[in-house]
Amino acid sequence: MRLPLSGLQFSFLSLPNTSGLVRKQATSTTQKMSPSGIPSLYEILQLGIRATVLVGSLAVLALMIFVRVKFVTIDTWSIAAVCWCICVDTAEVFRLLSTGRRTNVPWLSVTAMITLDLISVIFLTGAILATLFSDLSHSRVERTRAQIGWCLVVFWCQIALAGYHFMLVMLHCFHRCKYGTELS
């Protein structure tokens, strides 16, 4: 006894062909990932730089707290700027180390990190100016030589951090201009 299969055949024929879509999605996912899941040279380089900046930021923050407690009052803006940098660097290290770093997480995208690093440079520039005009401007009269020396150490550390973050912005922008892709 035969069953009518015309309706069944029609339903199969009317199904949309999704193989191309699945293939396209698989291809785009593969393009986002490095071969065999191995991080690219750019990712390794950036992780090394970012980890160095994070350790440097923590060291500068510890130095500033020590100087503020022991010798002289460090401007609050300077401490806030370094704390901001620590948060940004921690987020970026998390992005690079996490297993989902190649998924499109908006707040951890490269564009977001460029913006955050630019804000870090602006904050650090303000901290440098605050240190220059408040901590060092009247230091010859009001402070000892040791206090002036510690202020200068903090001042140059802030300049180094600002330079590091500016270098990271340039590195990101160079990669975006050359490849035109997000790394996240």
C-alpha positions as CSV (number, residue, x, y, z in Angstrom):
1,M,0.0,0.0,0.0
2,R,1.5,3.3,-1.1
3,L,1.3,6.5,0.9
4,P,1.1,9.8,-1.0
5,L,4.5,11.4,-0.7
6,S,3.9,14.4,-2.8
7,G,3.2,16.7,0.2
8,L,6.3,15.3,2.0
9,Q,8.5,15.8,-1.1
10,F,7.1,19.3,-1.5
11,S,8.0,20.2,2.1
12,F,11.5,18.9,1.7
13,L,11.9,20.8,-1.6
14,S,10.6,24.0,0.0
15,L,13.1,24.0,2.8
16,P,15.6,26.9,2.5
17,N,19.1,25.9,1.7
18,T,21.1,26.8,4.8
19,S,24.3,25.0,3.9
20,G,25.8,28.2,2.4
21,L,24.9,30.2,5.5
22,V,26.4,27.6,7.8
23,R,29.5,27.4,5.7
24,K,29.9,31.2,5.6
25,Q,29.5,31.4,9.4
26,A,32.1,28.7,9.9
27,T,34.5,30.5,7.5
28,S,34.1,33.8,9.3
29,T,34.7,32.1,12.7
30,T,37.8,30.4,11.3
31,Q,39.1,33.7,10.0
32,K,38.8,35.2,13.5
33,M,40.9,32.5,15.1
34,S,44.5,31.8,14.6
35,P,45.5,28.5,13.2
36,S,45.2,25.7,15.7
37,G,44.1,28.3,18.3
38,I,47.7,29.5,18.7
39,P,47.9,33.3,19.5
40,S,49.3,35.4,16.8
41,L,52.7,37.2,17.1
42,Y,50.7,40.5,17.5
43,E,48.7,39.1,20.4
44,I,51.9,37.8,22.1
45,L,53.6,41.1,21.6
46,Q,50.7,43.1,22.9
47,L,50.2,40.8,25.9
48,G,53.9,41.2,26.8
49,I,53.7,45.0,26.6
50,R,50.4,45.2,28.4
51,A,51.6,42.9,31.2
52,T,54.7,45.1,31.6
53,V,52.6,48.3,31.7
54,L,50.3,46.6,34.3
55,V,53.2,45.7,36.5
56,G,54.7,49.2,36.0
57,S,51.4,50.8,37.0
58,L,51.1,48.8,40.1
59,A,54.7,49.7,41.0
60,V,54.0,53.4,40.4
61,L,50.8,53.3,42.5
62,A,52.7,51.6,45.4
63,L,55.5,54.2,45.0
64,M,53.0,57.1,45.1
65,I,51.2,55.8,48.2
66,F,54.6,55.4,49.9
67,V,55.7,58.9,49.0
68,R,52.3,60.4,50.0
69,V,52.3,58.7,53.4
70,K,56.0,59.0,54.2
71,F,57.3,62.2,52.6
72,V,54.9,64.5,50.8
73,T,51.4,64.8,49.6
74,I,50.9,63.5,46.1
75,D,48.1,65.1,44.1
76,T,44.9,63.0,44.2
77,W,44.5,63.3,40.4
78,S,47.8,61.5,39.9
79,I,46.7,58.5,42.1
80,A,43.3,58.4,40.3
81,A,45.0,58.4,36.9
82,V,47.3,55.5,37.8
83,C,44.3,53.6,39.3
84,W,42.4,54.1,36.0
85,C,45.4,52.8,34.0
86,I,45.5,49.7,36.2
87,C,41.9,49.0,35.5
88,V,42.4,49.4,31.8
89,D,45.5,47.2,31.7
90,T,43.8,44.5,33.8
91,A,40.8,44.5,31.3
92,E,43.1,44.2,28.4
93,V,45.2,41.4,29.9
94,F,41.9,39.6,30.7
95,R,40.8,40.0,27.1
96,L,44.1,38.6,25.8
97,L,44.2,35.7,28.2
98,S,40.5,34.7,28.2
99,T,39.4,31.8,26.0
100,G,36.7,34.0,24.5
101,R,39.0,36.8,23.4
102,R,38.2,36.2,19.8
103,T,34.5,36.6,20.3
104,N,32.9,40.0,19.7
105,V,32.6,41.4,23.2
106,P,31.9,45.1,22.6
107,W,33.6,46.5,25.8
108,L,36.7,44.4,25.2
109,S,37.0,45.1,21.5
110,V,40.2,46.8,20.0
111,T,38.3,50.0,19.3
112,A,37.2,50.2,22.9
113,M,40.7,49.5,24.1
114,I,42.1,52.3,21.8
115,T,39.5,54.7,23.4
116,L,40.4,53.6,26.9
117,D,44.1,54.0,26.3
118,L,43.6,57.5,24.9
119,I,41.7,58.4,28.0
120,S,44.6,56.9,30.0
121,V,47.0,59.2,28.1
122,I,44.8,62.2,28.8
123,F,44.5,61.3,32.5
124,L,48.2,60.8,32.8
125,T,48.9,64.1,31.1
126,G,46.7,65.8,33.6
127,A,48.6,64.0,36.4
128,I,51.9,65.0,35.0
129,L,50.8,68.7,34.8
130,A,49.4,68.4,38.4
131,T,52.7,67.0,39.6
132,L,54.6,69.7,37.7
133,F,52.7,72.7,38.9
134,S,51.5,71.6,42.4
135,D,54.1,69.2,43.7
136,L,57.2,70.7,42.1
137,S,56.4,74.4,41.6
138,H,57.0,75.5,45.2
139,S,59.1,72.6,46.3
140,R,62.4,74.5,46.7
141,V,60.9,76.6,49.5
142,E,58.5,74.2,51.2
143,R,60.2,70.8,50.8
144,T,63.4,69.0,51.5
145,R,65.7,67.6,48.8
146,A,64.5,64.1,49.5
147,Q,60.9,65.2,49.0
148,I,61.8,66.9,45.7
149,G,63.6,63.8,44.6
150,W,60.6,61.5,45.3
151,C,58.3,63.9,43.4
152,L,60.7,63.8,40.4
153,V,60.7,60.0,40.5
154,V,56.9,60.0,40.4
155,F,56.9,62.6,37.7
156,W,59.1,60.5,35.4
157,C,57.2,57.3,36.1
158,Q,54.0,59.1,35.0
159,I,55.7,60.2,31.8
160,A,56.8,56.6,31.2
161,L,53.3,55.2,31.7
162,A,51.8,57.8,29.4
163,G,54.4,56.9,26.8
164,Y,53.6,53.2,27.2
165,H,49.8,53.8,26.7
166,F,50.5,56.1,23.7
167,M,52.6,53.3,22.2
168,L,49.8,50.8,22.7
169,V,47.4,53.2,20.9
170,M,49.8,53.5,18.0
171,L,50.2,49.7,17.9
172,H,46.5,49.2,17.7
173,C,46.0,51.9,15.1
174,F,48.8,50.5,12.9
175,H,47.2,47.0,13.1
176,R,43.8,48.4,12.3
177,C,45.1,50.4,9.3
178,K,47.1,47.5,7.9
179,Y,44.6,44.7,8.4
180,G,41.3,46.5,9.0
181,T,40.0,43.9,11.5
182,E,39.2,43.6,15.2
183,L,41.3,41.3,17.2
184,S,38.6,40.5,19.7
